[in-house]
Amino acid sequence: MLRIFLYCLILLDLHSLYAQSNLAFVKLDSWAKNNKDENQQNPLAFFDVAGDTILTYDFENVSDAKPVVIKKPTGYATYAYGYLYYSGVPNTKNPGLMNLLLCDYKNKTPKLYIDRNANYNFTDDGEPLLMPAPYSIRDSIFFTLPCTADEKGGISIQLNRFVLHNKTEYRNMMNEYYQSFYGNRKFIGMDYCFRETRKCTRAGIVRIANDSFRVALYDANGNGLYTDVQTDMLLIADLSDSSFDSRNEMYAYTIPEKKEELFFHKNGIQYSVVQSDAAGTYLTLASKELKNETGLMAGSKAPNLKFIDWQGKKHALRKYRKKQVYFYFTGPKAKTFSSDTAFMRKISDEFSKKAVVVAMIDFDKSYELKIFGMYSNLNWIAAFKDRYCLRDLKLRGIPSSVLLERKRKVKQYGLTPEEYYHMLKAN
């Protein structure tokens, strides 16, 4: 009850700060797929326990392994140990790792013990997990790892058996790799190990006015917290998307040091993150339609913005200081998109010595811009949407534009490509 009361007070305070905005509380209550994690083949290797002693992790013999005595549960025929990369629980002997113990790993019902408190005692962490039997490729197991810094934090892990049928070369290669680089311990073999998939993207649905989309916080450094600056990320996806992609710079934003820099544009609306939970359980968004805000002062000098075109080539406004630059923000959802692109082509055809056309196009997926560029035979610059460029030029909504004179001097806002074409014709 107290927590709800405090949140209401905070929300009232936020409403006073963002009086011209719509606030939305978004509960991040589900683990979501992230293409970066889903597409990786991460082997979770296990090694035989020698009596009651295991060795610390020495990645490819980079450091000397040290013996550690463990307390293991009784009643099993075989024991093997392994490590997960996870720093949410301090581990003094194996920093950044979570200790695991796999028992009866050759049987149909192997058991997995997780050393959740990193004390190398596998008998005080609750009941073991019943793992998929060897060669049972369809079954998987999910479990969560705690976070010492915040009890609401943590990540989820999915373990599956590797599909090694008809992959003899891969099996032999991996067996040789582990035996070669970890020769001071006995590898149990790929047939008895697992593929690890991390679930460290916490997602929810945003519903504001007539718009709905998915938003998530991503724990990029694997410590069970979701708002670490310059590391963790805010991810955006359409409601119909089945997964997020933290590698897509159009819809993945690293948590900045300054809170006011955490914002994004979607469908002509600017969304700012005004509050977020370190454990990744919720965030509060402020939405604001900024179409009517004033732009840069006429005659002032625009910043030397940098942007990337559909081919991956980097550009800077300073490069075009001897020409006019027509900067246009649009997208395929704009009603005039087809006619606008036609006039941008005419401008570049007829006035290339005088003017440069730069259009930031708001596609849902980055590859869509690449496809558009490949098949459109463009003679103007089609660039990926960059929220900082749009903010610094004060371009709001789709479509919007600014015309820069030589040496980046601001001349006029709101010209359509057709209007700019006729202006050039008249001069």
Phi and psi in degrees as a GROMACS rama.xvg file:
@    title "Ramachandran Plot"
@    xaxis  label "Phi"
@    yaxis  label "Psi"
@TYPE xy
-61.4119  -40.7557  LEU-2
-62.8645  -40.3062  ARG-3
-64.7823  -42.1187  ILE-4
-61.3576  -44.3349  PHE-5
-64.3831  -40.2292  LEU-6
-63.81  -39.6395  TYR-7
-60.9799  -41.2505  CYS-8
-61.3653  -44.1079  LEU-9
-62.3931  -41.3065  ILE-10
-65.2246  -39.013  LEU-11
-62.4408  -40.4318  LEU-12
-64.9805  -40.2802  ASP-13
-65.409  -37.6785  LEU-14
-62.522  -35.6691  HIS-15
-69.9643  -35.2013  SER-16
-74.2476  -33.6462  LEU-17
-117.659  56.1754  TYR-18
-62.7311  -30.3554  ALA-19
-91.8558  8.09916  GLN-20
-117.514  161.967  SER-21
-97.1284  129.24  ASN-22
-100.212  140.723  LEU-23
-135.702  125.624  ALA-24
-88.5533  123.329  PHE-25
-114.53  116.596  VAL-26
-84.7408  120.815  LYS-27
-94.5346  87.5798  LEU-28
-114.145  16.0681  ASP-29
-142.195  148.671  SER-30
-82.1605  127.893  TRP-31
-112.505  159.043  ALA-32
-78.4654  139.684  LYS-33
-123.958  121.57  ASN-34
-54.6356  -33.5514  ASN-35
-59.94  -42.1973  LYS-36
-83.3952  -37.9947  ASP-37
-65.7255  -31.4981  GLU-38
-89.8489  -0.917767  ASN-39
-89.2095  144.612  GLN-40
-103.174  87.0813  GLN-41
-97.6838  104.943  ASN-42
-72.6959  137.504  PRO-43
-105.613  101.704  LEU-44
-87.0715  149.078  ALA-45
-129.953  148.646  PHE-46
-130.309  147.225  PHE-47
-62.3079  139.599  ASP-48
-81.2404  130.161  VAL-49
-94.4845  97.5937  ALA-50
68.4918  -114.744  GLY-51
-115.774  23.8357  ASP-52
-124.326  135.631  THR-53
-121.972  171.487  ILE-54
-112.658  143.909  LEU-55
-65.4625  161.357  THR-56
-77.4426  124.341  TYR-57
-124.223  95.1157  ASP-58
-58.0503  112.17  PHE-59
49.2001  41.1663  GLU-60
63.6013  24.2922  ASN-61
-67.5197  -38.4151  VAL-62
-126.592  164.563  SER-63
-77.555  129.351  ASP-64
-74.4297  142.245  ALA-65
-117.368  140.235  LYS-66
-73.3377  142.577  PRO-67
-133.497  127.286  VAL-68
-82.5648  131.27  VAL-69
-116.99  163.211  ILE-70
-109.177  114.871  LYS-71
-110.933  153.684  LYS-72
-67.4879  150.988  PRO-73
-94.8366  166.143  THR-74
97.6095  7.79294  GLY-75
-114.002  152.329  TYR-76
-82.4063  -35.6814  ALA-77
-132.417  150.133  THR-78
-135.415  136.971  TYR-79
-139.595  146.596  ALA-80
-120.14  153.584  TYR-81
-153.7  176.973  GLY-82
-135.983  139.294  TYR-83
-104.305  139.91  LEU-84
-72.9411  110.937  TYR-85
-166.329  126.343  TYR-86
-111.772  15.6482  SER-87
-72.5552  -18.0353  GLY-88
-122.958  120.325  VAL-89
-58.6004  133.858  PRO-90
-131.076  101.079  ASN-91
-66.6429  -31.6322  THR-92
-89.2806  -25.1676  LYS-93
-136.928  74.1526  ASN-94
-56.4303  134.6  PRO-95
80.6244  11.5183  GLY-96
-129.729  153.044  LEU-97
-113.863  129.548  MET-98
-80.108  137.176  ASN-99
-129.618  148.97  LEU-100
-133.813  119.935  LEU-101
-105.369  121.338  LEU-102
-111.358  144.954  CYS-103
51.348  50.1887  ASP-104
-70.7519  -13.4975  TYR-105
-95.2477  -7.48771  LYS-106
-82.9924  173.794  ASN-107
-75.1632  -18.7751  LYS-108
-127.202  66.967  THR-109
-67.5723  151.886  PRO-110
-118.63  141.271  LYS-111
-116.295  123.886  LEU-112
-104.898  134.122  TYR-113
-112.6  122.816  ILE-114
-81.513  78.612  ASP-115
-67.9727  -21.1048  ARG-116
-107.983  7.22081  ASN-117
53.5425  40.7471  ALA-118
-108.8  6.89328  ASN-119
62.769  22.2637  TYR-120
-112.715  108.25  ASN-121
-90.2537  14.3977  PHE-122
-108.019  -0.40881  THR-123
-120.852  27.3687  ASP-124
-119.054  20.7858  ASP-125
88.5377  -172.753  GLY-126
-70.7444  148.821  GLU-127
-75.0037  165.132  PRO-128
-92.957  136.546  LEU-129
-82.5118  115.759  LEU-130
-93.4314  157.89  MET-131
-60.403  142.016  PRO-132
-66.3331  155.522  ALA-133
-53.8135  139.627  PRO-134
71.4406  5.24118  TYR-135
-90.19  86.4345  SER-136
-79.7588  -14.8009  ILE-137
-88.4214  -21.0737  ARG-138
-88.6152  152.035  ASP-139
-146.294  163.905  SER-140
-130.498  139.144  ILE-141
-116.105  143.104  PHE-142
-154.899  158.062  PHE-143
-108.492  149.798  THR-144
-110.081  136.17  LEU-145
-75.4501  168.12  PRO-146
-127.412  119.709  CYS-147
-65.4683  -36.5211  THR-148
-70.8468  -26.9698  ALA-149
-152.798  117.642  ASP-150
-64.1325  -19.5272  GLU-151
-85.8052  -10.2399  LYS-152
-83.2357  -167.267  GLY-153
121.786  176.612  GLY-154
-134.315  168.452  ILE-155
-114.533  146.614  SER-156
-125.095  137.673  ILE-157
-114.163  130.526  GLN-158
-118.246  131.582  LEU-159
-129.028  157.884  ASN-160
-75.2534  147.472  ARG-161
-72.446  142.697  PHE-162
-85.8301  98.8508  VAL-163
-110.806  3.49845  LEU-164
-62.4414  128.005  HIS-165
62.8807  23.3164  ASN-166
-124.184  51.5068  LYS-167
-61.3807  -40.8584  THR-168
-63.5676  -42.1474  GLU-169
-65.7186  -43.146  TYR-170
-60.2817  -47.0871  ARG-171
-65.1407  -39.445  ASN-172
-62.1864  -44.9257  MET-173
-69.1754  -39.7536  MET-174
-60.8581  -42.5558  ASN-175
-67.2645  -37.2391  GLU-176
-60.7011  -51.8823  TYR-177
-67.654  -36.2562  TYR-178
-72.0166  -29.389  GLN-179
-76.1237  -47.4708  SER-180
-86.499  -15.3652  PHE-181
-127.881  49.8155  TYR-182
-68.4193  -13.5876  GLY-183
-82.6304  4.74116  ASN-184
-145.36  163.846  ARG-185
-101.807  115.734  LYS-186
-75.4342  135.877  PHE-187
-82.3908  -10.6026  ILE-188
105.285  145.484  GLY-189
-62.3826  -28.2905  MET-190
-62.1996  -23.1048  ASP-191
-108.859  5.76575  TYR-192
-100.864  -174.335  CYS-193
-133.883  159.148  PHE-194
-97.4919  129.145  ARG-195
-100.89  131.024  GLU-196
-124.35  122.815  THR-197
-85.4314  139.937  ARG-198
-118.852  85.3758  LYS-199
-125.701  35.4401  CYS-200
-122.257  111.983  THR-201
-100.171  124.401  ARG-202
-125.413  158.015  ALA-203
-151.866  178.201  GLY-204
-113.02  132.24  ILE-205
-97.148  128.016  VAL-206
-128.763  104.374  ARG-207
-131.011  122.902  ILE-208
54.0515  -119.913  ALA-209
-100.54  12.5887  ASN-210
-115.82  143.557  ASP-211
-140.78  137.373  SER-212
-159.777  174.01  PHE-213
-103.775  146.02  ARG-214
-138.046  150.253  VAL-215
-150.8  157.168  ALA-216
-110.491  136.9  LEU-217
-118.716  123.509  TYR-218
-83.5008  92.5693  ASP-219
-77.7763  -23.5737  ALA-220
-105.527  7.50448  ASN-221
62.8593  44.9747  GLY-222
-117.836  7.44834  ASN-223
82.4769  1.7979  GLY-224
-114.802  155.308  LEU-225
-124.841  6.55372  TYR-226
-129.295  27.9009  THR-227
-68.2985  124.979  ASP-228
-67.6507  146.832  VAL-229
61.6388  13.635  GLN-230
-135.294  -64.4424  THR-231
-71.4926  169.202  ASP-232
-138.841  152.34  MET-233
-99.8136  128.467  LEU-234
-118.303  144.934  LEU-235
-124.923  143.297  ILE-236
-151.776  156.225  ALA-237
-69.6616  159.156  ASP-238
-62.2405  -30.7759  LEU-239
-82.6277  -11.0956  SER-240
-72.2093  138.748  ASP-241
-87.6772  -12.5803  SER-242
-152.139  164.481  SER-243
-99.7827  171.71  PHE-244
-145.076  104.16  ASP-245
-72.7313  -5.34731  SER-246
-94.0375  -8.31977  ARG-247
-87.1007  104.615  ASN-248
-65.5572  -17.1339  GLU-249
-72.9026  -27.1183  MET-250
-132.454  23.5374  TYR-251
-134.659  123.722  ALA-252
-126.541  119.203  TYR-253
-67.7827  138.239  THR-254
-62.3931  117.677  ILE-255
-84.653  166.358  PRO-256
-69.9199  -35.8251  GLU-257
-96.2085  121.727  LYS-258
-60.2383  -33.1536  LYS-259
-68.374  -12.3036  GLU-260
-89.5078  -1.33555  GLU-261
-92.6895  90.8244  LEU-262
-149.073  165.41  PHE-263
-153.981  162.341  PHE-264
-112.07  140.178  HIS-265
-151.581  122.112  LYS-266
54.2704  42.3721  ASN-267
80.3805  7.02886  GLY-268
-116.469  139.193  ILE-269
-96.8113  129.347  GLN-270
-113.428  130.671  TYR-271
-118.35  138.614  SER-272
-86.2906  110.935  VAL-273
-99.0216  -14.9364  VAL-274
-158.325  139.195  GLN-275
-146.968  151.604  SER-276
-95.1258  129.85  ASP-277
-59.2076  -30.1249  ALA-278
-81.8049  -3.86287  ALA-279
77.4762  24.1484  GLY-280
-93.541  -17.2436  THR-281
-163.365  165.73  TYR-282
-152.293  160.496  LEU-283
-118.573  128.108  THR-284
-109.665  141.51  LEU-285
-110.121  124.535  ALA-286
-109.821  143.65  SER-287
-151.842  127.108  LYS-288
-87.3148  119.94  GLU-289
-112.904  23.5846  LEU-290
-62.1343  -32.5755  LYS-291
-93.8193  4.54472  ASN-292
-73.3041  148.2  GLU-293
-70.7253  150.38  THR-294
-92.6887  -161.765  GLY-295
-66.9026  150.062  LEU-296
-65.7869  136.024  MET-297
-58.3261  132.694  ALA-298
92.7878  -15.6022  GLY-299
-75.9001  162.828  SER-300
-95.2549  125.411  LYS-301
-72.5657  149.711  ALA-302
-62.0836  157.271  PRO-303
-79.7904  78.256  ASN-304
-73.085  150.169  LEU-305
-119.866  141.294  LYS-306
-150.37  169.756  PHE-307
-124.854  131.249  ILE-308
-86.4273  179.127  ASP-309
-64.1173  -20.3203  TRP-310
-90.6606  -1.35972  GLN-311
90.2891  5.05857  GLY-312
-78.7371  136.265  LYS-313
-88.4385  140.496  LYS-314
-130.11  157.018  HIS-315
-137.816  140.05  ALA-316
-58.1322  -31.7722  LEU-317
-57.6275  -28.211  ARG-318
-63.2196  -27.0427  LYS-319
-107.749  29.0221  TYR-320
-66.8091  -17.5619  ARG-321
-91.0442  1.1372  LYS-322
-128.595  165.574  LYS-323
-72.3872  145.333  GLN-324
-122.092  119.051  VAL-325
-98.1598  108.638  TYR-326
-102.605  119.424  PHE-327
-125.532  133.844  TYR-328
-112.629  116.749  PHE-329
-148.951  -173.501  THR-330
-170.328  165.492  GLY-331
-63.2698  -16.586  PRO-332
-81.3753  -12.665  LYS-333
-68.8787  137.779  ALA-334
-63.5788  -30.154  LYS-335
-99.9499  18.3732  THR-336
-58.566  -45.6917  PHE-337
-65.0727  -47.2265  SER-338
-69.2786  -34.6326  SER-339
-63.4109  -45.3852  ASP-340
-65.781  -32.4162  THR-341
-65.0611  -42.0925  ALA-342
-72.5093  -31.0532  PHE-343
-65.4495  -35.5326  MET-344
-65.1382  -42.4322  ARG-345
-64.5688  -39.7321  LYS-346
-60.0726  -46.3631  ILE-347
-69.4908  -31.7152  SER-348
-68.0915  -46.2135  ASP-349
-95.0128  -21.9398  GLU-350
-131.646  33.777  PHE-351
-64.571  -25.0862  SER-352
-78.3584  -15.6291  LYS-353
-111.758  -30.7697  LYS-354
-136.209  149.877  ALA-355
-122.36  130.922  VAL-356
-103.03  123.679  VAL-357
-121.809  119.807  VAL-358
-120.433  121.555  ALA-359
-90.8434  121.265  MET-360
-110.942  127.287  ILE-361
-90.6065  78.3731  ASP-362
-84.6922  156.099  PHE-363
-70.0107  -34.1358  ASP-364
-125.496  143.417  LYS-365
-62.7323  -34.1912  SER-366
-68.7277  -21.3916  TYR-367
-67.2898  -36.0183  GLU-368
-65.454  -39.6628  LEU-369
-64.0029  -41.2353  LYS-370
-64.3478  -43.1738  ILE-371
-58.5202  -44.5051  PHE-372
-65.874  -39.3891  GLY-373
-64.5013  -37.1851  MET-374
-104.032  2.46644  TYR-375
-103.396  -6.77597  SER-376
50.2062  56.1334  ASN-377
-70.5072  142.75  LEU-378
-116.518  7.9053  ASN-379
-124.578  167.729  TRP-380
-88.2277  113.595  ILE-381
-98.349  114.629  ALA-382
-113.853  154.795  ALA-383
-68.2314  142.254  PHE-384
-61.1372  131.307  LYS-385
-128.261  114.893  ASP-386
-64.3022  -31.037  ARG-387
-71.841  -38.7726  TYR-388
-62.3871  -45.9433  CYS-389
-63.4092  -38.8355  LEU-390
-66.6291  -45.7851  ARG-391
-69.7631  -29.595  ASP-392
-88.4901  -6.45378  LEU-393
58.5204  43.3224  LYS-394
-91.9254  123.972  LEU-395
-126.966  125.87  ARG-396
81.2307  168.005  GLY-397
-116.726  123.515  ILE-398
-92.271  159.688  PRO-399
-154.379  158.747  SER-400
-153.283  161.64  SER-401
-143.456  138.042  VAL-402
-106.456  125.737  LEU-403
-107.807  131.683  LEU-404
-77.1011  -178.041  GLU-405
-56.0735  150.236  ARG-406
60.4171  28.7761  LYS-407
65.6215  26.1883  ARG-408
-80.1048  128.305  LYS-409
-68.8664  128.303  VAL-410
-110.79  -51.7399  LYS-411
-158.744  143.971  GLN-412
-105.144  155.964  TYR-413
84.3442  7.45376  GLY-414
-74.1896  132.088  LEU-415
-80.1545  160.925  THR-416
-56.3389  -37.5722  PRO-417
-65.0419  -44.3018  GLU-418
-63.513  -39.7595  GLU-419
-67.7725  -37.0574  TYR-420
-60.7073  -46.232  TYR-421
-69.9919  -30.0338  HIS-422
-63.6188  -44.7174  MET-423
-64.4648  -39.0241  LEU-424
-62.8719  -40.0544  LYS-425
-69.5143  -25.873  ALA-426
